[in-house]
Amino acid sequence: MKKSDVTCSECGAGFRRLELTSERGIQENYHCPACGTLIEELGAAYLVLYRLTVQPSIKAIRNQ
């Protein structure tokens, strides 16, 4: 398992990214739930999970 932190470039929301190489994933795109910005294009080779850890900037969301 690999752990890393990811930040949305638009609203500043922070995520903990977990990559499980022991599980197969689904080929899809992960978008920021706060503003809809594409965070990552996921492949099916392994399972990737995201957890929101830092709330997005209200100012950035209002300016959309």
SERO-4910 file (N, C-alpha, C, O; in steps of 0.05 Angstrom, whole numbers):
BEGIN
 pado doro    nc1    nc2    nc3   cac1   cac2   cac3    cc1    cc2    cc3    oc1    oc2    oc3
  Met    A     17    -23      0      0      0      0     18     25      0     38     26     15
  Lys    A     10     44    -17     24     70    -18      6     92     -9    -18     92    -15
  Lys    A     16    110      7      0    133     17     13    159      6     38    161      5
  Ser    A     -4    178     -1      6    204     -9    -16    225     -5    -39    217      0
  Asp    A     -9    250     -5    -28    271     -2    -30    286    -29    -10    291    -43
  Val    A    -55    294    -36    -61    307    -61    -77    332    -54    -94    332    -37
  Thr    A    -72    354    -69    -87    379    -65   -100    387    -92    -86    386   -113
  Cys    A   -125    395    -91   -139    404   -115   -127    431   -122   -125    449   -105
  Ser    A   -120    435   -147   -108    460   -157   -128    483   -158   -120    506   -158
  Glu    A   -154    477   -159   -174    498   -162   -184    508   -135   -184    532   -130
  Cys    A   -192    490   -117   -205    499    -92   -188    495    -67   -195    504    -45
  Gly    A   -166    480    -70   -148    476    -47   -156    453    -28   -144    449     -8
  Ala    A   -176    438    -36   -184    415    -20   -161    395    -19   -147    391    -38
  Gly    A   -157    383      5   -135    364      8   -146    335     11   -166    331     24
  Phe    A   -132    316      0   -140    288      0   -117    270      9    -94    276      2
  Arg    A   -123    249     23   -104    227     27   -110    207      5   -132    198      2
  Arg    A    -89    200    -10    -91    180    -32    -79    154    -23    -56    153    -15
  Leu    A    -95    133    -25    -85    106    -18    -86     89    -43   -105     88    -58
  Glu    A    -64     76    -48    -61     58    -72    -56     30    -62    -36     24    -50
  Leu    A    -75     12    -69    -73    -16    -61    -65    -33    -85    -81    -37   -102
  Thr    A    -40    -41    -85    -31    -57   -108    -40    -86   -107    -38   -100   -127
  Ser    A    -51    -94    -85    -61   -121    -82    -90   -125    -92    -99   -147    -94
  Glu    A   -103   -102    -99   -131   -103   -109   -132    -90   -136   -118    -70   -142
  Arg    A   -149   -101   -153   -154    -89   -179   -174    -67   -176   -193    -69   -161
  Gly    A   -170    -45   -192   -188    -22   -191   -206    -21   -215   -210    -41   -229
  Ile    A   -218      2   -218   -236      7   -241   -224     30   -257   -216     50   -245
  Gln    A   -224     28   -283   -214     50   -299   -235     72   -300   -257     68   -311
  Glu    A   -229     95   -288   -247    117   -286   -231    143   -280   -207    142   -277
  Asn    A   -245    165   -277   -233    190   -270   -242    198   -242   -265    193   -235
  Tyr    A   -224    210   -226   -232    220   -200   -232    250   -201   -212    263   -208
  His    A   -255    262   -195   -259    291   -195   -262    300   -166   -273    286   -149
  Cys    A   -253    325   -161   -257    337   -134   -287    339   -129   -301    350   -145
  Pro    A   -296    329   -106   -324    330   -100   -334    359    -94   -358    364    -95
  Ala    A   -316    377    -88   -324    404    -81   -327    422   -106   -346    437   -108
  Cys    A   -309    419   -125   -310    438   -148   -311    423   -175   -315    436   -196
  Gly    A   -307    397   -176   -309    382   -201   -284    381   -218   -284    369   -240
  Thr    A   -262    391   -208   -236    391   -223   -226    362   -224   -227    347   -204
  Leu    A   -215    354   -247   -203    328   -250   -179    326   -233   -160    342   -236
  Ile    A   -178    306   -215   -155    302   -198   -137    281   -210   -112    284   -210
  Glu    A   -148    259   -220   -132    237   -231   -148    219   -249   -172    214   -245
  Glu    A   -135    210   -271   -146    189   -288   -136    162   -277   -112    157   -278
  Leu    A   -154    146   -268   -147    121   -254   -147     98   -274   -165     96   -291
  Gly    A   -127     80   -272   -126     56   -288   -137     33   -272   -143     35   -248
  Ala    A   -141     10   -285   -153    -13   -272   -132    -32   -260   -139    -53   -249
  Ala    A   -106    -25   -262    -85    -43   -252    -86    -46   -222    -78    -68   -211
  Tyr    A    -94    -26   -207    -95    -27   -178   -116     -8   -167   -126      9   -182
  Leu    A   -124    -12   -143   -146      3   -130   -135     29   -118   -115     28   -103
  Val    A   -147     51   -124   -140     77   -113   -164     89    -98   -186     89   -109
  Leu    A   -159     98    -74   -180    109    -57   -172    137    -49   -148    142    -44
  Tyr    A   -192    155    -47   -187    183    -38   -204    188    -13   -227    179    -12
  Arg    A   -193    204      6   -208    212     29   -202    242     33   -179    251     34
  Leu    A   -223    258     36   -221    287     40   -209    291     68   -219    282     88
  Thr    A   -187    306     69   -174    312     95   -173    342    101   -170    349    124
  Val    A   -174    359     80   -173    388     84   -197    400     69   -200    395     45
  Gln    A   -214    415     83   -237    427     70   -228    447     48   -208    460     51
  Pro    A   -244    448     27   -237    467      5   -241    496     14   -255    502     34
  Ser    A   -229    514     -1   -231    543      5   -259    552     -5   -266    548    -28
  Ile    A   -274    564     13   -301    574      6   -298    596    -16   -315    597    -34
  Lys    A   -278    612    -14   -274    634    -34   -270    622    -62   -281    633    -81
  Ala    A   -255    601    -64   -250    588    -90   -275    576   -102   -279    577   -126
  Ile    A   -292    565    -85   -317    553    -95   -336    574   -104   -350    570   -124
  Arg    A   -338    596    -90   -357    618    -96   -349    631   -123   -367    642   -137
  Asn    A   -324    632   -130   -314    645   -154   -319    629   -179   -312    638   -201
  Gln    A   -331    606   -177   -335    589   -201   -359    599   -217   -365    587   -238
***
